[in-house]
Amino acid sequence: MKLDFERGIPKKCIHCKMKPERMVEKYGMGWLMFTVPETNIMFMQCPNCNGIMGNTKALSNTLRLKKMREEESRKVIPANGGEVLKFGMN
């Protein structure tokens, strides 16, 4: 089930199948909506099962790319231009 927040609120939680109307009756609130600060990807959390709904694949891809960029920026370039020098028996 893909979530598109422009189209509206999902009809029920994909984890516990609770409907938003029932959430309001039981907990006094509906979906908890939040965004991940580094990516601005929006997620919703169910107050019943604490299940998170949203585009988790996009989040994991974004965080993975960010981690790869940080690792590349930390790489040290050797002074000899990257040539591998072998010592000892050839």
Backbone as a printed PyTorch tensor [residue, N CA C, xyz], in Angstrom:
tensor([[[  0.8370,  -1.1820,   0.0000],
         [  0.0000,   0.0000,   0.0000],
         [  0.8820,   1.2450,   0.0000]],

        [[  0.8100,   2.0130,  -1.0640],
         [  1.6020,   3.2300,  -1.1350],
         [  0.8180,   4.3700,  -0.5010]],

        [[  1.5270,   5.2190,   0.1890],
         [  0.8900,   6.3660,   0.8210],
         [  1.1770,   7.6130,   0.0050]],

        [[  0.1480,   8.3310,  -0.3180],
         [  0.2980,   9.5960,  -1.0090],
         [ -0.4490,  10.6200,  -0.1720]],

        [[  0.2890,  11.4580,   0.5330],
         [ -0.3380,  12.3650,   1.4890],
         [ -1.1310,  13.4670,   0.8010]],

        [[ -0.8590,  13.7230,  -0.4940],
         [ -1.6490,  14.7120,  -1.2160],
         [ -3.0650,  14.1920,  -1.4640]],

        [[ -3.2230,  12.8770,  -1.5690],
         [ -4.5440,  12.2900,  -1.8280],
         [ -5.3700,  12.1530,  -0.5650]],

        [[ -4.7710,  12.3140,   0.5830],
         [ -5.5350,  12.2210,   1.8220],
         [ -4.9700,  11.2060,   2.7940]],

        [[ -5.7070,  10.9970,   3.8580],
         [ -5.2770,  10.1040,   4.9260],
         [ -5.6750,   8.6730,   4.5810]],

        [[ -4.8020,   7.6860,   4.8480],
         [ -5.1570,   6.2860,   4.5770],
         [ -6.4010,   5.8590,   5.3520]],

        [[ -7.1320,   4.9140,   4.7900],
         [ -8.3940,   4.4780,   5.3900],
         [ -8.1950,   3.6520,   6.6550]],

        [[ -7.0510,   2.9390,   6.7490],
         [ -6.7690,   2.1710,   7.9590],
         [ -5.2740,   1.8730,   8.0420]],

        [[ -4.8440,   1.4860,   9.2320],
         [ -3.4390,   1.1480,   9.4730],
         [ -3.1220,  -0.1780,   8.7780]],

        [[ -1.9860,  -0.2390,   8.1040],
         [ -1.6350,  -1.4870,   7.4110],
         [ -1.1640,  -2.5610,   8.3900]],

        [[ -0.8340,  -2.1770,   9.6290],
         [ -0.3330,  -3.1410,  10.6040],
         [ -1.4620,  -3.7580,  11.4310]],

        [[ -2.2720,  -2.9000,  12.0590],
         [ -3.3080,  -3.4170,  12.9650],
         [ -4.7220,  -3.2580,  12.4020]],

        [[ -4.8540,  -2.6780,  11.2110],
         [ -6.1400,  -2.5170,  10.5060],
         [ -7.1230,  -1.5900,  11.2220]],

        [[ -6.6280,  -0.7580,  12.1480],
         [ -7.5230,   0.1620,  12.8520],
         [ -7.8220,   1.3790,  11.9720]],

        [[ -9.0840,   1.7860,  11.9830],
         [ -9.5110,   2.9410,  11.1940],
         [ -9.3010,   4.2250,  12.0040]],

        [[ -9.0590,   5.3580,  11.3080],
         [ -8.8310,   6.6240,  12.0230],
         [ -9.9780,   7.0250,  12.9490]],

        [[-11.2250,   6.7150,  12.5670],
         [-12.3600,   7.0530,  13.4310],
         [-12.2600,   6.3290,  14.7720]],

        [[-11.8700,   5.0670,  14.7160],
         [-11.7190,   4.2540,  15.9330],
         [-10.5430,   4.7590,  16.7720]],

        [[ -9.4640,   5.2110,  16.0970],
         [ -8.3160,   5.7650,  16.8250],
         [ -8.7440,   6.9630,  17.6610]],

        [[ -9.5640,   7.8310,  17.0560],
         [-10.0250,   9.0320,  17.7570],
         [-10.9070,   8.6470,  18.9400]],

        [[-11.7800,   7.6370,  18.7600],
         [-12.6370,   7.1790,  19.8590],
         [-11.8080,   6.6250,  21.0140]],

        [[-10.8030,   5.8030,  20.6850],
         [-10.0520,   5.0870,  21.7060],
         [ -8.9480,   5.9390,  22.3460]],

        [[ -8.2170,   6.7060,  21.5260],
         [ -7.0450,   7.4310,  22.0260],
         [ -7.2130,   8.9510,  22.0370]],

        [[ -8.2890,   9.4490,  21.4530],
         [ -8.4950,  10.8850,  21.4100],
         [ -7.6560,  11.5900,  20.3710]],

        [[ -7.0230,  10.8290,  19.4830],
         [ -6.2180,  11.4230,  18.4120],
         [ -6.1420,  10.4470,  17.2470]],

        [[ -5.8420,  10.9780,  16.0950],
         [ -5.6950,  10.1510,  14.8980],
         [ -4.2320,   9.8350,  14.6440]],

        [[ -3.8390,   9.9010,  13.3830],
         [ -2.4580,   9.6190,  12.9940],
         [ -1.4960,  10.6400,  13.5910]],

        [[ -0.3380,  10.1830,  14.0100],
         [  0.7410,  11.0890,  14.4070],
         [  1.5910,  11.2970,  13.1540]],

        [[  1.6570,  12.5230,  12.6810],
         [  2.4050,  12.7910,  11.4520],
         [  3.7230,  13.4540,  11.8080]],

        [[  4.7920,  13.0050,  11.1800],
         [  6.1020,  13.6120,  11.4210],
         [  6.9620,  13.4780,  10.1720]],

        [[  8.0020,  14.3010,  10.1090],
         [  8.9530,  14.2330,   8.9970],
         [ 10.3400,  13.9880,   9.5650]],

        [[ 11.1660,  13.3220,   8.7760],
         [ 12.5570,  13.1070,   9.1600],
         [ 13.3170,  14.3710,   8.7650]],

        [[ 13.9910,  15.0300,   9.7130],
         [ 14.5780,  16.3470,   9.4480],
         [ 15.5450,  16.3990,   8.2680]],

        [[ 16.4200,  15.4010,   8.1170],
         [ 17.4320,  15.4630,   7.0690],
         [ 16.8450,  15.2800,   5.6790]],

        [[ 15.7050,  14.6240,   5.5760],
         [ 15.1810,  14.2560,   4.2600],
         [ 13.8480,  14.8960,   3.9130]],

        [[ 13.1000,  15.3720,   4.9120],
         [ 11.7480,  15.9140,   4.7230],
         [ 10.7770,  14.8880,   4.1370]],

        [[ 10.9960,  13.6020,   4.4070],
         [ 10.0640,  12.5540,   3.9970],
         [  9.0450,  12.3840,   5.1240]],

        [[  7.7610,  12.4260,   4.7720],
         [  6.7060,  12.4020,   5.7920],
         [  6.2900,  10.9650,   6.1400]],

        [[  6.0360,  10.7460,   7.4150],
         [  5.5800,   9.4540,   7.9090],
         [  4.3810,   9.6560,   8.8120]],

        [[  3.6280,   8.5610,   9.0140],
         [  2.4950,   8.5710,   9.9320],
         [  2.6760,   7.4140,  10.8980]],

        [[  2.3060,   7.6570,  12.1590],
         [  2.4140,   6.6130,  13.1640],
         [  1.0430,   6.3540,  13.7670]],

        [[  0.7170,   5.0780,  13.8830],
         [ -0.5650,   4.6670,  14.4490],
         [ -0.4740,   4.7090,  15.9760]],

        [[ -1.4260,   5.3510,  16.6680],
         [ -1.3720,   5.3900,  18.1380],
         [ -1.6750,   4.0390,  18.7810]],

        [[ -2.2950,   3.1130,  18.0460],
         [ -2.6580,   1.8100,  18.6010],
         [ -1.4590,   0.8590,  18.6240]],

        [[ -0.8350,   0.6490,  17.4680],
         [  0.2410,  -0.3480,  17.3840],
         [  1.6210,   0.2900,  17.2430]],

        [[  1.6840,   1.6230,  17.1880],
         [  2.9280,   2.3700,  16.9710],
         [  3.5910,   2.0100,  15.6480]],

        [[  2.8130,   1.4460,  14.7330],
         [  3.3370,   1.1110,  13.4120],
         [  3.5600,   2.3660,  12.5930]],

        [[  4.6660,   2.3900,  11.8690],
         [  4.9970,   3.5590,  11.0550],
         [  4.6560,   3.2570,   9.6080]],

        [[  3.9380,   4.1830,   9.0050],
         [  3.5590,   4.0530,   7.6030],
         [  4.1620,   5.2170,   6.8440]],

        [[  4.6550,   4.9310,   5.6630],
         [  5.2470,   5.9690,   4.8340],
         [  6.2160,   5.3360,   3.8660]],

        [[  6.9470,   6.1640,   3.1680],
         [  7.8670,   5.6660,   2.1560],
         [  9.2090,   5.3410,   2.8050]],

        [[  9.2710,   4.1980,   3.4890],
         [ 10.4900,   3.8230,   4.2000],
         [ 11.6130,   3.4700,   3.2350]],

        [[ 11.2630,   3.0160,   2.0360],
         [ 12.2860,   2.6970,   1.0410],
         [ 13.0300,   3.9670,   0.6180]],

        [[ 12.2840,   5.0420,   0.4020],
         [ 12.9150,   6.3160,   0.0320],
         [ 13.8080,   6.8150,   1.1580]],

        [[ 13.3590,   6.6240,   2.4040],
         [ 14.1620,   7.0610,   3.5410],
         [ 15.4580,   6.2720,   3.6190]],

        [[ 15.3790,   4.9440,   3.5030],
         [ 16.5900,   4.1350,   3.6030],
         [ 17.5450,   4.4440,   2.4580]],

        [[ 17.0200,   4.6640,   1.2460],
         [ 17.8800,   5.0230,   0.1180],
         [ 18.5550,   6.3640,   0.3550]],

        [[ 17.8080,   7.3370,   0.8480],
         [ 18.3640,   8.6690,   1.0920],
         [ 19.4470,   8.6190,   2.1540]],

        [[ 19.1860,   7.8980,   3.2480],
         [ 20.1780,   7.8050,   4.3170],
         [ 21.4060,   7.0190,   3.8670]],

        [[ 21.2000,   5.9920,   3.0340],
         [ 22.3270,   5.2150,   2.5110],
         [ 23.2090,   6.0890,   1.6210]],

        [[ 22.5860,   6.8790,   0.7410],
         [ 23.3490,   7.7730,  -0.1280],
         [ 24.1040,   8.8210,   0.6810]],

        [[ 23.4700,   9.3340,   1.7190],
         [ 24.1250,  10.3240,   2.5710],
         [ 25.3490,   9.7170,   3.2480]],

        [[ 25.2090,   8.4730,   3.7230],
         [ 26.3220,   7.7870,   4.3790],
         [ 27.4630,   7.5490,   3.3920]],

        [[ 27.1190,   7.1550,   2.1540],
         [ 28.1510,   6.9230,   1.1410],
         [ 28.9010,   8.2170,   0.8210]],

        [[ 28.1800,   9.3360,   0.7210],
         [ 28.8280,  10.6240,   0.4430],
         [ 29.7860,  11.0110,   1.5650]],

        [[ 29.3710,  10.7690,   2.8130],
         [ 30.2420,  11.0850,   3.9470],
         [ 31.5010,  10.2310,   3.9190]],

        [[ 31.3590,   8.9340,   3.5790],
         [ 32.5180,   8.0510,   3.5190],
         [ 33.4730,   8.4770,   2.4130]],

        [[ 32.9320,   8.8990,   1.2560],
         [ 33.7840,   9.3460,   0.1600],
         [ 34.5470,  10.6080,   0.5330]],

        [[ 33.9160,  11.4920,   1.2780],
         [ 34.5830,  12.7370,   1.6550],
         [ 35.6770,  12.4870,   2.6940]],

        [[ 35.6080,  11.3690,   3.4050],
         [ 36.6170,  11.0430,   4.4110],
         [ 37.8240,  10.3150,   3.8340]],

        [[ 37.7330,   9.8520,   2.5800],
         [ 38.8330,   9.0840,   2.0030],
         [ 40.0850,   9.9470,   1.9000]],

        [[ 41.2190,   9.3630,   2.2350],
         [ 42.4890,  10.0740,   2.1760],
         [ 43.1880,   9.6900,   0.8790]],

        [[ 43.5900,  10.7000,   0.1250],
         [ 44.3120,  10.4460,  -1.1220],
         [ 45.8020,  10.4230,  -0.7900]],

        [[ 46.4980,   9.3300,  -1.1250],
         [ 47.9270,   9.2390,  -0.8110],
         [ 48.7380,  10.3010,  -1.5590]],

        [[ 49.8660,  10.6820,  -0.9770],
         [ 50.7140,  11.7210,  -1.5690],
         [ 51.3420,  11.2630,  -2.8810]],

        [[ 51.5250,   9.9440,  -3.0540],
         [ 52.1620,   9.4460,  -4.2730],
         [ 51.1580,   9.2540,  -5.4060]],

        [[ 49.9810,   9.7670,  -5.2820],
         [ 48.9930,   9.6900,  -6.3550],
         [ 48.2090,   8.3910,  -6.3820]],

        [[ 48.3130,   7.5790,  -5.3620],
         [ 47.5250,   6.3670,  -5.2910],
         [ 48.2350,   5.1280,  -5.8120]],

        [[ 49.5260,   5.2430,  -6.1380],
         [ 50.2540,   4.0630,  -6.6100],
         [ 50.5240,   3.1330,  -5.4300]],

        [[ 50.4180,   1.8490,  -5.6890],
         [ 50.6850,   0.8640,  -4.6490],
         [ 52.1510,   0.4780,  -4.7380]],

        [[ 52.8650,   0.6900,  -3.6750],
         [ 54.2840,   0.3460,  -3.6420],
         [ 54.4370,  -0.9770,  -2.9140]],

        [[ 55.1430,  -1.9100,  -3.5510],
         [ 55.3500,  -3.2180,  -2.9360],
         [ 56.7990,  -3.3250,  -2.4810]],

        [[ 56.9680,  -3.8130,  -1.3000],
         [ 58.3020,  -4.0280,  -0.7650],
         [ 58.4570,  -5.5030,  -0.4600]],

        [[ 59.6750,  -5.9760,  -0.5300],
         [ 59.9080,  -7.3750,  -0.2200],
         [ 59.9710,  -8.2050,  -1.4840]],

        [[ 59.5610,  -9.4530,  -1.3830],
         [ 59.6490, -10.3620,  -2.5260],
         [ 58.5620, -10.0430,  -3.5410]],

        [[ 58.9530, -10.0190,  -4.8150],
         [ 57.9900,  -9.7620,  -5.8910],
         [ 57.7030, -11.0270,  -6.6470]]])
